């Protein structure tokens, strides 16, 4: 922390406080995409395991 200038630290501290007040931006579409990807991966893995087990 000593290598970073205090002005830089203060600038980003103010930005962080602004984000904290306003809330983080939400991207629901990307969230749904990741959830769908994980579900598809789990279903695929289930089929692979089921096929190997039979």
PDB file of N, H, CA, C and O in Angstrom:
ATOM      1  N   UNK A   1       0.816  -1.188   0.000  1.00  0.00           N
ATOM      2  CA  UNK A   1       0.000   0.000   0.000  1.00  0.00           C
ATOM      3  C   UNK A   1       0.868   1.264   0.000  1.00  0.00           C
ATOM      4  O   UNK A   1       0.423   2.319  -0.452  1.00  0.00           O
ATOM      5  N   UNK A   2       2.057   1.166   0.485  1.00  0.00           N
ATOM      6  H   UNK A   2       2.419   0.309   0.852  1.00  0.00           H
ATOM      7  CA  UNK A   2       2.908   2.348   0.551  1.00  0.00           C
ATOM      8  C   UNK A   2       3.401   2.764  -0.827  1.00  0.00           C
ATOM      9  O   UNK A   2       3.814   3.909  -1.012  1.00  0.00           O
ATOM     10  N   UNK A   3       3.366   1.850  -1.801  1.00  0.00           N
ATOM     11  H   UNK A   3       3.030   0.920  -1.650  1.00  0.00           H
ATOM     12  CA  UNK A   3       3.835   2.184  -3.133  1.00  0.00           C
ATOM     13  C   UNK A   3       2.780   2.941  -3.943  1.00  0.00           C
ATOM     14  O   UNK A   3       3.104   3.555  -4.960  1.00  0.00           O
ATOM     15  N   UNK A   4       1.527   2.900  -3.500  1.00  0.00           N
ATOM     16  H   UNK A   4       1.265   2.401  -2.674  1.00  0.00           H
ATOM     17  CA  UNK A   4       0.452   3.570  -4.221  1.00  0.00           C
ATOM     18  C   UNK A   4       0.273   4.977  -3.651  1.00  0.00           C
ATOM     19  O   UNK A   4       0.220   5.166  -2.436  1.00  0.00           O
ATOM     20  N   UNK A   5       0.181   5.948  -4.540  1.00  0.00           N
ATOM     21  H   UNK A   5       0.224   5.795  -5.527  1.00  0.00           H
ATOM     22  CA  UNK A   5       0.034   7.332  -4.103  1.00  0.00           C
ATOM     23  C   UNK A   5      -1.288   7.526  -3.355  1.00  0.00           C
ATOM     24  O   UNK A   5      -2.306   6.950  -3.737  1.00  0.00           O
ATOM     25  N   UNK A   6      -1.275   8.321  -2.309  1.00  0.00           N
ATOM     26  H   UNK A   6      -0.447   8.789  -1.999  1.00  0.00           H
ATOM     27  CA  UNK A   6      -2.503   8.570  -1.542  1.00  0.00           C
ATOM     28  C   UNK A   6      -3.634   9.157  -2.389  1.00  0.00           C
ATOM     29  O   UNK A   6      -4.802   8.870  -2.130  1.00  0.00           O
ATOM     30  N   UNK A   7      -3.314   9.962  -3.382  1.00  0.00           N
ATOM     31  H   UNK A   7      -2.365  10.195  -3.593  1.00  0.00           H
ATOM     32  CA  UNK A   7      -4.363  10.549  -4.228  1.00  0.00           C
ATOM     33  C   UNK A   7      -5.095   9.463  -5.023  1.00  0.00           C
ATOM     34  O   UNK A   7      -6.309   9.532  -5.214  1.00  0.00           O
ATOM     35  N   UNK A   8      -4.345   8.470  -5.477  1.00  0.00           N
ATOM     36  H   UNK A   8      -3.358   8.415  -5.322  1.00  0.00           H
ATOM     37  CA  UNK A   8      -4.943   7.361  -6.221  1.00  0.00           C
ATOM     38  C   UNK A   8      -5.836   6.547  -5.297  1.00  0.00           C
ATOM     39  O   UNK A   8      -6.952   6.184  -5.671  1.00  0.00           O
ATOM     40  N   UNK A   9      -5.358   6.261  -4.107  1.00  0.00           N
ATOM     41  H   UNK A   9      -4.452   6.556  -3.804  1.00  0.00           H
ATOM     42  CA  UNK A   9      -6.140   5.499  -3.138  1.00  0.00           C
ATOM     43  C   UNK A   9      -7.437   6.241  -2.816  1.00  0.00           C
ATOM     44  O   UNK A   9      -8.505   5.632  -2.751  1.00  0.00           O
ATOM     45  N   UNK A  10      -7.343   7.538  -2.617  1.00  0.00           N
ATOM     46  H   UNK A  10      -6.475   8.033  -2.670  1.00  0.00           H
ATOM     47  CA  UNK A  10      -8.537   8.333  -2.290  1.00  0.00           C
ATOM     48  C   UNK A  10      -9.526   8.348  -3.449  1.00  0.00           C
ATOM     49  O   UNK A  10     -10.736   8.267  -3.238  1.00  0.00           O
ATOM     50  N   UNK A  11      -9.014   8.450  -4.670  1.00  0.00           N
ATOM     51  H   UNK A  11      -8.031   8.515  -4.842  1.00  0.00           H
ATOM     52  CA  UNK A  11      -9.883   8.453  -5.851  1.00  0.00           C
ATOM     53  C   UNK A  11     -10.696   7.167  -5.930  1.00  0.00           C
ATOM     54  O   UNK A  11     -11.907   7.205  -6.146  1.00  0.00           O
ATOM     55  N   UNK A  12     -10.035   6.039  -5.759  1.00  0.00           N
ATOM     56  H   UNK A  12      -9.051   6.008  -5.584  1.00  0.00           H
ATOM     57  CA  UNK A  12     -10.736   4.770  -5.856  1.00  0.00           C
ATOM     58  C   UNK A  12     -11.589   4.480  -4.620  1.00  0.00           C
ATOM     59  O   UNK A  12     -12.579   3.753  -4.701  1.00  0.00           O
ATOM     60  N   UNK A  13     -11.212   5.039  -3.502  1.00  0.00           N
ATOM     61  H   UNK A  13     -10.408   5.630  -3.436  1.00  0.00           H
ATOM     62  CA  UNK A  13     -12.040   4.919  -2.303  1.00  0.00           C
ATOM     63  C   UNK A  13     -13.371   5.644  -2.527  1.00  0.00           C
ATOM     64  O   UNK A  13     -14.426   5.147  -2.132  1.00  0.00           O
ATOM     65  N   UNK A  14     -13.320   6.814  -3.159  1.00  0.00           N
ATOM     66  H   UNK A  14     -12.463   7.218  -3.480  1.00  0.00           H
ATOM     67  CA  UNK A  14     -14.542   7.565  -3.476  1.00  0.00           C
ATOM     68  C   UNK A  14     -15.407   6.811  -4.488  1.00  0.00           C
ATOM     69  O   UNK A  14     -16.630   6.771  -4.356  1.00  0.00           O
ATOM     70  N   UNK A  15     -14.769   6.214  -5.498  1.00  0.00           N
ATOM     71  H   UNK A  15     -13.775   6.246  -5.606  1.00  0.00           H
ATOM     72  CA  UNK A  15     -15.518   5.425  -6.482  1.00  0.00           C
ATOM     73  C   UNK A  15     -16.193   4.230  -5.818  1.00  0.00           C
ATOM     74  O   UNK A  15     -17.342   3.915  -6.130  1.00  0.00           O
ATOM     75  N   UNK A  16     -15.495   3.571  -4.914  1.00  0.00           N
ATOM     76  H   UNK A  16     -14.562   3.827  -4.661  1.00  0.00           H
ATOM     77  CA  UNK A  16     -16.060   2.419  -4.205  1.00  0.00           C
ATOM     78  C   UNK A  16     -17.244   2.845  -3.342  1.00  0.00           C
ATOM     79  O   UNK A  16     -18.245   2.134  -3.258  1.00  0.00           O
ATOM     80  N   UNK A  17     -17.126   3.988  -2.713  1.00  0.00           N
ATOM     81  H   UNK A  17     -16.312   4.565  -2.781  1.00  0.00           H
ATOM     82  CA  UNK A  17     -18.230   4.493  -1.883  1.00  0.00           C
ATOM     83  C   UNK A  17     -19.450   4.813  -2.735  1.00  0.00           C
ATOM     84  O   UNK A  17     -20.583   4.559  -2.324  1.00  0.00           O
ATOM     85  N   UNK A  18     -19.223   5.368  -3.921  1.00  0.00           N
ATOM     86  H   UNK A  18     -18.303   5.574  -4.256  1.00  0.00           H
ATOM     87  CA  UNK A  18     -20.332   5.674  -4.830  1.00  0.00           C
ATOM     88  C   UNK A  18     -21.030   4.397  -5.280  1.00  0.00           C
ATOM     89  O   UNK A  18     -22.258   4.344  -5.338  1.00  0.00           O
ATOM     90  N   UNK A  19     -20.254   3.377  -5.596  1.00  0.00           N
ATOM     91  H   UNK A  19     -19.256   3.420  -5.549  1.00  0.00           H
ATOM     92  CA  UNK A  19     -20.837   2.089  -5.997  1.00  0.00           C
ATOM     93  C   UNK A  19     -21.617   1.491  -4.832  1.00  0.00           C
ATOM     94  O   UNK A  19     -22.693   0.928  -5.031  1.00  0.00           O
ATOM     95  N   UNK A  20     -21.086   1.607  -3.627  1.00  0.00           N
ATOM     96  H   UNK A  20     -20.211   2.064  -3.465  1.00  0.00           H
ATOM     97  CA  UNK A  20     -21.757   1.076  -2.446  1.00  0.00           C
ATOM     98  C   UNK A  20     -23.096   1.764  -2.223  1.00  0.00           C
ATOM     99  O   UNK A  20     -24.069   1.114  -1.840  1.00  0.00           O
ATOM    100  N   UNK A  21     -23.157   3.071  -2.458  1.00  0.00           N
ATOM    101  H   UNK A  21     -22.367   3.599  -2.769  1.00  0.00           H
ATOM    102  CA  UNK A  21     -24.400   3.825  -2.277  1.00  0.00           C
ATOM    103  C   UNK A  21     -25.428   3.476  -3.348  1.00  0.00           C
ATOM    104  O   UNK A  21     -26.602   3.273  -3.041  1.00  0.00           O
ATOM    105  N   UNK A  22     -24.992   3.407  -4.598  1.00  0.00           N
ATOM    106  H   UNK A  22     -24.038   3.572  -4.848  1.00  0.00           H
ATOM    107  CA  UNK A  22     -25.904   3.184  -5.726  1.00  0.00           C
ATOM    108  C   UNK A  22     -26.207   1.710  -5.963  1.00  0.00           C
ATOM    109  O   UNK A  22     -27.135   1.383  -6.703  1.00  0.00           O
ATOM    110  N   UNK A  23     -25.465   0.848  -5.366  1.00  0.00           N
ATOM    111  H   UNK A  23     -24.712   1.113  -4.765  1.00  0.00           H
ATOM    112  CA  UNK A  23     -25.613  -0.582  -5.637  1.00  0.00           C
ATOM    113  C   UNK A  23     -24.832  -0.957  -6.880  1.00  0.00           C
ATOM    114  O   UNK A  23     -24.594  -0.132  -7.763  1.00  0.00           O
ATOM    115  N   UNK A  24     -24.447  -2.191  -6.929  1.00  0.00           N
ATOM    116  H   UNK A  24     -24.641  -2.861  -6.212  1.00  0.00           H
ATOM    117  CA  UNK A  24     -23.683  -2.643  -8.080  1.00  0.00           C
ATOM    118  C   UNK A  24     -24.606  -2.775  -9.286  1.00  0.00           C
ATOM    119  O   UNK A  24     -25.784  -3.098  -9.133  1.00  0.00           O
ATOM    120  N   UNK A  25     -24.089  -2.532 -10.463  1.00  0.00           N
ATOM    121  H   UNK A  25     -23.132  -2.269 -10.587  1.00  0.00           H
ATOM    122  CA  UNK A  25     -24.913  -2.727 -11.659  1.00  0.00           C
ATOM    123  C   UNK A  25     -25.236  -4.211 -11.822  1.00  0.00           C
ATOM    124  O   UNK A  25     -24.394  -5.077 -11.583  1.00  0.00           O
ATOM    125  N   UNK A  26     -26.463  -4.483 -12.229  1.00  0.00           N
ATOM    126  H   UNK A  26     -27.147  -3.780 -12.423  1.00  0.00           H
ATOM    127  CA  UNK A  26     -26.898  -5.866 -12.375  1.00  0.00           C
ATOM    128  C   UNK A  26     -27.080  -6.191 -13.846  1.00  0.00           C
ATOM    129  O   UNK A  26     -27.659  -5.408 -14.598  1.00  0.00           O
ATOM    130  N   UNK A  27     -26.595  -7.317 -14.240  1.00  0.00           N
ATOM    131  H   UNK A  27     -26.124  -7.953 -13.630  1.00  0.00           H
ATOM    132  CA  UNK A  27     -26.775  -7.783 -15.600  1.00  0.00           C
ATOM    133  C   UNK A  27     -27.472  -9.137 -15.517  1.00  0.00           C
ATOM    134  O   UNK A  27     -26.828 -10.185 -15.476  1.00  0.00           O
ATOM    135  N   UNK A  28     -28.798  -9.093 -15.494  1.00  0.00           N
ATOM    136  H   UNK A  28     -29.322  -8.241 -15.528  1.00  0.00           H
ATOM    137  CA  UNK A  28     -29.596 -10.304 -15.303  1.00  0.00           C
ATOM    138  C   UNK A  28     -29.433 -11.277 -16.465  1.00  0.00           C
ATOM    139  O   UNK A  28     -29.466 -12.490 -16.258  1.00  0.00           O
ATOM    140  N   UNK A  29     -29.261 -10.773 -17.671  1.00  0.00           N
ATOM    141  H   UNK A  29     -29.235  -9.787 -17.839  1.00  0.00           H
ATOM    142  CA  UNK A  29     -29.123 -11.648 -18.834  1.00  0.00           C
ATOM    143  C   UNK A  29     -27.883 -12.537 -18.701  1.00  0.00           C
ATOM    144  O   UNK A  29     -27.956 -13.742 -18.944  1.00  0.00           O
ATOM    145  N   UNK A  30     -26.755 -11.952 -18.319  1.00  0.00           N
ATOM    146  H   UNK A  30     -26.696 -10.974 -18.122  1.00  0.00           H
ATOM    147  CA  UNK A  30     -25.539 -12.752 -18.149  1.00  0.00           C
ATOM    148  C   UNK A  30     -25.682 -13.732 -16.989  1.00  0.00           C
ATOM    149  O   UNK A  30     -25.179 -14.854 -17.053  1.00  0.00           O
ATOM    150  N   UNK A  31     -26.364 -13.311 -15.936  1.00  0.00           N
ATOM    151  H   UNK A  31     -26.772 -12.400 -15.884  1.00  0.00           H
ATOM    152  CA  UNK A  31     -26.602 -14.213 -14.807  1.00  0.00           C
ATOM    153  C   UNK A  31     -27.417 -15.422 -15.229  1.00  0.00           C
ATOM    154  O   UNK A  31     -27.096 -16.554 -14.866  1.00  0.00           O
ATOM    155  N   UNK A  32     -28.472 -15.182 -15.996  1.00  0.00           N
ATOM    156  H   UNK A  32     -28.733 -14.263 -16.291  1.00  0.00           H
ATOM    157  CA  UNK A  32     -29.312 -16.297 -16.475  1.00  0.00           C
ATOM    158  C   UNK A  32     -28.534 -17.202 -17.421  1.00  0.00           C
ATOM    159  O   UNK A  32     -28.711 -18.420 -17.412  1.00  0.00           O
ATOM    160  N   UNK A  33     -27.673 -16.599 -18.238  1.00  0.00           N
ATOM    161  H   UNK A  33     -27.530 -15.610 -18.245  1.00  0.00           H
ATOM    162  CA  UNK A  33     -26.862 -17.394 -19.158  1.00  0.00           C
ATOM    163  C   UNK A  33     -25.934 -18.339 -18.395  1.00  0.00           C
ATOM    164  O   UNK A  33     -25.814 -19.511 -18.752  1.00  0.00           O
ATOM    165  N   UNK A  34     -25.283 -17.838 -17.352  1.00  0.00           N
ATOM    166  H   UNK A  34     -25.381 -16.886 -17.062  1.00  0.00           H
ATOM    167  CA  UNK A  34     -24.395 -18.685 -16.554  1.00  0.00           C
ATOM    168  C   UNK A  34     -25.160 -19.790 -15.838  1.00  0.00           C
ATOM    169  O   UNK A  34     -24.687 -20.924 -15.769  1.00  0.00           O
ATOM    170  N   UNK A  35     -26.325 -19.477 -15.310  1.00  0.00           N
ATOM    171  H   UNK A  35     -26.709 -18.555 -15.366  1.00  0.00           H
ATOM    172  CA  UNK A  35     -27.131 -20.493 -14.626  1.00  0.00           C
ATOM    173  C   UNK A  35     -27.574 -21.557 -15.620  1.00  0.00           C
ATOM    174  O   UNK A  35     -27.522 -22.749 -15.318  1.00  0.00           O
ATOM    175  N   UNK A  36     -28.011 -21.134 -16.808  1.00  0.00           N
ATOM    176  H   UNK A  36     -28.053 -20.166 -17.054  1.00  0.00           H
ATOM    177  CA  UNK A  36     -28.424 -22.096 -17.837  1.00  0.00           C
ATOM    178  C   UNK A  36     -27.247 -22.976 -18.263  1.00  0.00           C
ATOM    179  O   UNK A  36     -27.416 -24.173 -18.496  1.00  0.00           O
ATOM    180  N   UNK A  37     -26.079 -22.394 -18.363  1.00  0.00           N
ATOM    181  H   UNK A  37     -25.941 -21.422 -18.174  1.00  0.00           H
ATOM    182  CA  UNK A  37     -24.890 -23.158 -18.728  1.00  0.00           C
ATOM    183  C   UNK A  37     -24.581 -24.223 -17.679  1.00  0.00           C
ATOM    184  O   UNK A  37     -24.285 -25.367 -18.023  1.00  0.00           O
ATOM    185  N   UNK A  38     -24.649 -23.849 -16.399  1.00  0.00           N
ATOM    186  H   UNK A  38     -24.890 -22.920 -16.119  1.00  0.00           H
ATOM    187  CA  UNK A  38     -24.386 -24.807 -15.326  1.00  0.00           C
ATOM    188  C   UNK A  38     -25.433 -25.923 -15.307  1.00  0.00           C
ATOM    189  O   UNK A  38     -25.095 -27.084 -15.075  1.00  0.00           O
ATOM    190  N   UNK A  39     -26.691 -25.582 -15.546  1.00  0.00           N
ATOM    191  H   UNK A  39     -26.966 -24.639 -15.734  1.00  0.00           H
ATOM    192  CA  UNK A  39     -27.744 -26.602 -15.582  1.00  0.00           C
ATOM    193  C   UNK A  39     -27.511 -27.549 -16.748  1.00  0.00           C
ATOM    194  O   UNK A  39     -27.621 -28.765 -16.592  1.00  0.00           O
ATOM    195  N   UNK A  40     -27.187 -26.998 -17.921  1.00  0.00           N
ATOM    196  H   UNK A  40     -27.098 -26.010 -18.047  1.00  0.00           H
ATOM    197  CA  UNK A  40     -26.913 -27.837 -19.089  1.00  0.00           C
ATOM    198  C   UNK A  40     -25.716 -28.745 -18.837  1.00  0.00           C
ATOM    199  O   UNK A  40     -25.733 -29.913 -19.226  1.00  0.00           O
ATOM    200  N   UNK A  41     -24.692 -28.227 -18.200  1.00  0.00           N
ATOM    201  H   UNK A  41     -24.678 -27.278 -17.884  1.00  0.00           H
ATOM    202  CA  UNK A  41     -23.513 -29.030 -17.877  1.00  0.00           C
ATOM    203  C   UNK A  41     -23.864 -30.155 -16.900  1.00  0.00           C
ATOM    204  O   UNK A  41     -23.380 -31.277 -17.046  1.00  0.00           O
ATOM    205  N   UNK A  42     -24.696 -29.858 -15.913  1.00  0.00           N
ATOM    206  H   UNK A  42     -25.089 -28.946 -15.795  1.00  0.00           H
ATOM    207  CA  UNK A  42     -25.100 -30.880 -14.939  1.00  0.00           C
ATOM    208  C   UNK A  42     -25.942 -31.964 -15.603  1.00  0.00           C
ATOM    209  O   UNK A  42     -25.770 -33.147 -15.309  1.00  0.00           O
ATOM    210  N   UNK A  43     -26.852 -31.570 -16.501  1.00  0.00           N
ATOM    211  H   UNK A  43     -26.991 -30.609 -16.740  1.00  0.00           H
ATOM    212  CA  UNK A  43     -27.679 -32.558 -17.207  1.00  0.00           C
ATOM    213  C   UNK A  43     -26.802 -33.431 -18.091  1.00  0.00           C
ATOM    214  O   UNK A  43     -26.967 -34.651 -18.116  1.00  0.00           O
ATOM    215  N   UNK A  44     -25.873 -32.819 -18.814  1.00  0.00           N
ATOM    216  H   UNK A  44     -25.739 -31.829 -18.793  1.00  0.00           H
ATOM    217  CA  UNK A  44     -24.970 -33.586 -19.679  1.00  0.00           C
ATOM    218  C   UNK A  44     -24.136 -34.560 -18.850  1.00  0.00           C
ATOM    219  O   UNK A  44     -23.990 -35.724 -19.223  1.00  0.00           O
ATOM    220  N   UNK A  45     -23.594 -34.095 -17.743  1.00  0.00           N
ATOM    221  H   UNK A  45     -23.712 -33.149 -17.441  1.00  0.00           H
ATOM    222  CA  UNK A  45     -22.780 -34.965 -16.890  1.00  0.00           C
ATOM    223  C   UNK A  45     -23.631 -36.102 -16.344  1.00  0.00           C
ATOM    224  O   UNK A  45     -23.152 -37.230 -16.227  1.00  0.00           O
ATOM    225  N   UNK A  46     -24.882 -35.824 -16.010  1.00  0.00           N
ATOM    226  H   UNK A  46     -25.271 -34.908 -16.106  1.00  0.00           H
ATOM    227  CA  UNK A  46     -25.777 -36.875 -15.533  1.00  0.00           C
ATOM    228  C   UNK A  46     -26.000 -37.936 -16.586  1.00  0.00           C
ATOM    229  O   UNK A  46     -25.989 -39.127 -16.275  1.00  0.00           O
ATOM    230  N   UNK A  47     -26.205 -37.521 -17.843  1.00  0.00           N
ATOM    231  H   UNK A  47     -26.214 -36.554 -18.095  1.00  0.00           H
ATOM    232  CA  UNK A  47     -26.386 -38.484 -18.922  1.00  0.00           C
ATOM    233  C   UNK A  47     -25.126 -39.315 -19.145  1.00  0.00           C
ATOM    234  O   UNK A  47     -25.211 -40.526 -19.350  1.00  0.00           O
ATOM    235  N   UNK A  48     -23.970 -38.679 -19.106  1.00  0.00           N
ATOM    236  H   UNK A  48     -23.902 -37.695 -18.940  1.00  0.00           H
ATOM    237  CA  UNK A  48     -22.704 -39.401 -19.303  1.00  0.00           C
ATOM    238  C   UNK A  48     -22.503 -40.423 -18.189  1.00  0.00           C
ATOM    239  O   UNK A  48     -22.126 -41.564 -18.459  1.00  0.00           O
ATOM    240  N   UNK A  49     -22.746 -40.036 -16.964  1.00  0.00           N
ATOM    241  H   UNK A  49     -23.053 -39.109 -16.745  1.00  0.00           H
ATOM    242  CA  UNK A  49     -22.578 -40.951 -15.833  1.00  0.00           C
ATOM    243  C   UNK A  49     -23.595 -42.080 -15.905  1.00  0.00           C
ATOM    244  O   UNK A  49     -23.260 -43.232 -15.628  1.00  0.00           O
ATOM    245  N   UNK A  50     -24.829 -41.765 -16.273  1.00  0.00           N
ATOM    246  H   UNK A  50     -25.101 -40.829 -16.498  1.00  0.00           H
ATOM    247  CA  UNK A  50     -25.877 -42.784 -16.381  1.00  0.00           C
ATOM    248  C   UNK A  50     -25.539 -43.787 -17.473  1.00  0.00           C
ATOM    249  O   UNK A  50     -25.720 -44.991 -17.287  1.00  0.00           O
ATOM    250  N   UNK A  51     -25.047 -43.300 -18.618  1.00  0.00           N
ATOM    251  H   UNK A  51     -24.900 -42.322 -18.770  1.00  0.00           H
ATOM    252  CA  UNK A  51     -24.657 -44.196 -19.713  1.00  0.00           C
ATOM    253  C   UNK A  51     -23.498 -45.109 -19.298  1.00  0.00           C
ATOM    254  O   UNK A  51     -23.495 -46.296 -19.622  1.00  0.00           O
ATOM    255  N   UNK A  52     -22.523 -44.556 -18.586  1.00  0.00           N
ATOM    256  H   UNK A  52     -22.526 -43.592 -18.322  1.00  0.00           H
ATOM    257  CA  UNK A  52     -21.364 -45.339 -18.171  1.00  0.00           C
ATOM    258  C   UNK A  52     -21.739 -46.363 -17.114  1.00  0.00           C
ATOM    259  O   UNK A  52     -21.108 -47.415 -17.011  1.00  0.00           O
ATOM    260  N   UNK A  53     -22.742 -46.065 -16.343  1.00  0.00           N
ATOM    261  H   UNK A  53     -23.255 -45.211 -16.426  1.00  0.00           H
ATOM    262  CA  UNK A  53     -23.129 -46.943 -15.231  1.00  0.00           C
ATOM    263  C   UNK A  53     -23.935 -48.149 -15.731  1.00  0.00           C
ATOM    264  O   UNK A  53     -23.893 -49.216 -15.120  1.00  0.00           O
ATOM    265  N   UNK A  54     -24.655 -47.986 -16.819  1.00  0.00           N
ATOM    266  H   UNK A  54     -24.689 -47.119 -17.316  1.00  0.00           H
ATOM    267  CA  UNK A  54     -25.490 -49.081 -17.341  1.00  0.00           C
ATOM    268  C   UNK A  54     -24.705 -50.119 -18.018  1.00  0.00           C
ATOM    269  O   UNK A  54     -25.268 -51.098 -18.507  1.00  0.00           O
TER     270      UNK A  54
END
